[in-house]
Amino acid sequence: MTSIVSNPADFGLRIRERRHELGITQEELADVIGVHRRVIGDMERGKPTLQLRIALAATRALGLDILLAPRDR
């Protein structure tokens, strides 16, 4: 499934949806990427201060890719 993410809330929603699809908890995801469970909760709520390295680690751990493409204007 391809999703266009235009803000932190969209990103968090997609992360939460994928985590649920895989049947893993926030704590399990946090352990895999080496952060506190609270960081995963903040990410899923769309907290705008999320670090890119954490976002990339989470997408990799969940089997997702971030694709950059030009917007059609």
Backbone as numpy.savetxt, mean C-alpha at the origin, in Angstrom:
# Nx Ny Nz CAx CAy CAz Cx Cy Cz
-5.89 -6.63 -11.51 -6.74 -5.45 -11.51 -5.85 -4.21 -11.51
-6.11 -3.29 -12.38 -5.36 -2.06 -12.46 -6.17 -0.95 -11.81
-5.52 -0.17 -10.96 -6.19 0.94 -10.29 -5.37 2.20 -10.49
-6.05 3.29 -10.72 -5.39 4.59 -10.75 -5.45 5.16 -9.35
-4.29 5.49 -8.83 -4.17 6.03 -7.48 -3.80 7.49 -7.62
-4.64 8.37 -7.09 -4.38 9.80 -7.25 -4.15 10.53 -5.93
-4.24 9.80 -4.82 -4.01 10.43 -3.52 -3.69 9.35 -2.49
-3.21 9.74 -1.32 -2.86 8.74 -0.30 -4.03 7.84 0.12
-5.23 8.37 0.13 -6.40 7.56 0.52 -6.65 6.45 -0.50
-6.52 6.76 -1.79 -6.67 5.74 -2.84 -5.62 4.65 -2.68
-4.38 5.06 -2.41 -3.30 4.10 -2.22 -3.60 3.19 -1.03
-4.00 3.79 0.08 -4.30 3.01 1.27 -5.43 2.03 1.06
-6.46 2.46 0.36 -7.59 1.58 0.07 -7.14 0.38 -0.75
-6.32 0.63 -1.77 -5.85 -0.49 -2.61 -4.97 -1.44 -1.82
-4.13 -0.92 -0.95 -3.29 -1.77 -0.10 -4.17 -2.63 0.81
-5.17 -2.02 1.44 -6.06 -2.76 2.33 -6.81 -3.85 1.57
-7.34 -3.49 0.38 -8.08 -4.47 -0.42 -7.20 -5.67 -0.76
-5.97 -5.41 -1.18 -5.08 -6.50 -1.57 -4.69 -7.35 -0.35
-4.45 -6.70 0.78 -4.11 -7.43 2.00 -5.25 -8.36 2.38
-6.47 -7.87 2.28 -7.64 -8.70 2.57 -7.76 -9.85 1.57
-7.51 -9.58 0.28 -7.55 -10.63 -0.73 -6.58 -11.76 -0.39
-5.43 -11.40 0.15 -4.41 -12.39 0.49 -4.63 -13.01 1.86
-5.55 -12.46 2.63 -5.87 -13.01 3.94 -4.78 -12.82 4.98
-4.07 -11.70 4.89 -3.04 -11.44 5.89 -3.42 -10.24 6.75
-2.91 -10.23 7.96 -3.22 -9.15 8.90 -2.26 -7.98 8.70
-2.62 -6.86 9.29 -1.71 -5.71 9.28 -0.40 -6.08 9.95
-0.47 -6.81 11.03 0.74 -7.19 11.75 1.63 -8.10 10.91
1.03 -9.03 10.18 1.82 -9.91 9.31 2.53 -9.13 8.22
1.81 -8.19 7.60 2.42 -7.36 6.56 3.54 -6.52 7.16
3.29 -5.95 8.32 4.31 -5.13 9.00 5.57 -5.95 9.26
5.41 -7.18 9.71 6.57 -8.05 9.98 7.37 -8.31 8.71
6.66 -8.54 7.60 7.34 -8.84 6.33 8.20 -7.67 5.87
7.69 -6.44 6.03 8.44 -5.29 5.52 9.24 -4.57 6.59
9.18 -5.05 7.83 10.03 -4.51 8.89 9.60 -3.19 9.47
8.29 -3.01 9.64 7.77 -1.80 10.27 6.79 -2.19 11.37
6.39 -1.22 12.15 5.39 -1.44 13.20 4.00 -1.54 12.56
3.11 -2.31 13.16 1.75 -2.47 12.64 1.06 -1.14 12.47
1.35 -0.19 13.34 0.75 1.14 13.26 1.04 1.81 11.91
2.23 1.56 11.35 2.59 2.14 10.05 1.64 1.61 8.96
1.30 0.34 9.04 0.37 -0.24 8.06 -1.01 0.39 8.22
-1.46 0.55 9.45 -2.75 1.19 9.70 -2.78 2.61 9.16
-1.70 3.36 9.41 -1.62 4.73 8.89 -1.66 4.74 7.37
-0.93 3.81 6.76 -0.91 3.72 5.30 -2.31 3.45 4.77
-2.99 2.50 5.37 -4.32 2.13 4.89 -5.35 3.24 5.11
-5.11 4.10 6.07 -6.01 5.25 6.30 -5.64 6.44 5.43
-4.58 6.31 4.64 -4.22 7.37 3.71 -3.42 8.50 4.34
-2.71 8.20 5.42 -1.88 9.24 6.05 -0.88 9.76 5.03
-0.85 11.06 4.80 -0.07 11.61 3.69 1.44 11.64 3.92
1.92 11.27 5.11 3.36 11.33 5.35 4.07 10.00 5.12
3.41 9.06 4.50 3.99 7.75 4.22 5.28 7.90 3.42
6.32 7.18 3.83 7.59 7.21 3.12 7.52 6.32 1.88
8.11 6.77 0.82 8.08 6.02 -0.44 8.69 4.63 -0.28
9.77 4.50 0.47 10.42 3.19 0.63 9.46 2.19 1.29
8.63 2.67 2.22 7.66 1.79 2.88 6.54 1.43 1.91
6.09 2.40 1.14 5.04 2.14 0.15 5.52 1.11 -0.87
6.75 1.25 -1.33 7.29 0.30 -2.30 7.45 -1.08 -1.68
7.91 -1.15 -0.44 8.06 -2.45 0.23 6.71 -3.13 0.40
5.69 -2.36 0.76 4.35 -2.93 0.94 3.81 -3.46 -0.38
3.97 -2.70 -1.46 3.45 -3.17 -2.74 4.17 -4.44 -3.17
5.48 -4.50 -2.98 6.22 -5.73 -3.33 5.74 -6.91 -2.50
5.58 -6.69 -1.20 5.15 -7.78 -0.31 3.76 -8.30 -0.66
2.93 -7.44 -1.21 1.56 -7.82 -1.57 1.44 -8.28 -3.02
2.56 -8.35 -3.72 2.54 -8.81 -5.11 1.96 -7.79 -6.06
2.10 -6.52 -5.73 1.60 -5.44 -6.59 2.76 -4.71 -7.22
2.51 -4.04 -8.33 3.49 -3.19 -8.99 2.96 -1.77 -9.02
3.87 -0.83 -8.97 3.51 0.57 -9.20 3.99 0.91 -10.60
3.08 1.28 -11.45 3.41 1.63 -12.82 3.23 3.13 -13.02
4.19 3.76 -13.61 4.09 5.17 -13.93 3.84 5.31 -15.42
2.84 6.08 -15.77 2.49 6.26 -17.17 2.02 7.69 -17.39
2.26 8.23 -18.57 1.78 9.58 -18.84 0.26 9.63 -18.79
-0.25 10.72 -18.26 -1.71 10.93 -18.25 -2.13 11.43 -19.62
-3.25 10.95 -20.07 -3.85 11.49 -21.30 -4.55 12.77 -20.89
-4.21 13.83 -21.55 -4.84 15.12 -21.20 -5.83 15.54 -22.23
